[in-house]
Amino acid sequence: MPKMCAVCGKSPSSGNNVSHSELKTRRRWYPNLQKVRAVVDGSPRRITVCTRCLRSGKVTRAI
C-alpha cells in the first residue's frame, strides 16, 4: 500500500535536515493518512485518506 491519499493523491515530499553547522541529510515528510470506511461507488470500502480531505468533506464516511 503506498503512503498516498486515495482522494487527492498526496504523497510524501522530500527535503533536507539542516543542522546548526549547515550539514544536510535527506529526509521525508509524510502526509497525515487515516484508514477510513468510506462509500466508494455505492459500497463501503476501507481507503487511506489524508486528514485534509476528511476535514474538507471530500469523503463520505460509511456507517
C-alpha positions in Angstrom: 0.0 0.0 0.0 1.6 3.3 -1.0 1.7 6.1 1.5 -0.7 8.1 -0.6 -4.1 9.7 -0.3 -6.8 7.8 -2.3 -8.7 11.0 -3.0 -6.2 13.8 -3.7 -3.0 11.7 -4.4 -1.0 13.5 -1.7 2.3 11.6 -1.2 5.5 12.0 0.8 7.6 15.0 -0.1 11.4 15.2 0.4 13.9 17.7 1.6 16.9 18.2 3.9 17.6 18.0 7.6 19.8 21.0 8.2 21.9 21.0 11.3 23.4 24.0 13.1 26.6 23.6 11.2 24.7 23.5 7.9 25.3 19.8 7.3 22.5 18.4 5.1 21.0 14.9 5.2 17.9 13.8 3.2 14.6 13.3 4.9 10.9 12.8 4.0 7.7 14.4 5.2 4.8 12.0 5.2 1.1 13.1 4.9 -1.2 12.5 7.8 -3.1 9.5 6.5 -6.0 7.7 8.2 -7.7 4.4 7.3 -11.4 5.2 6.9 -14.5 3.2 5.9 -15.9 5.4 3.1 -18.6 5.0 0.4 -16.9 4.3 -2.9 -19.1 3.6 -5.9 -22.1 3.0 -3.7 -20.5 0.4 -1.4 -18.4 0.8 1.8 -14.7 0.3 1.4 -11.7 0.9 3.6 -9.5 3.5 2.0 -6.5 5.6 3.1 -7.3 9.3 3.1 -5.4 12.4 4.2 -6.9 14.4 7.0 -7.3 17.5 4.8 -9.7 15.5 2.5 -11.6 14.3 5.6 -11.9 17.7 7.1 -13.0 19.4 3.8 -15.7 16.9 3.2 -14.4 15.2 0.1 -15.0 11.8 1.7 -18.5 10.4 2.6 -17.9 8.1 5.5 -19.8 4.8 5.8 -21.7 3.9 8.9 
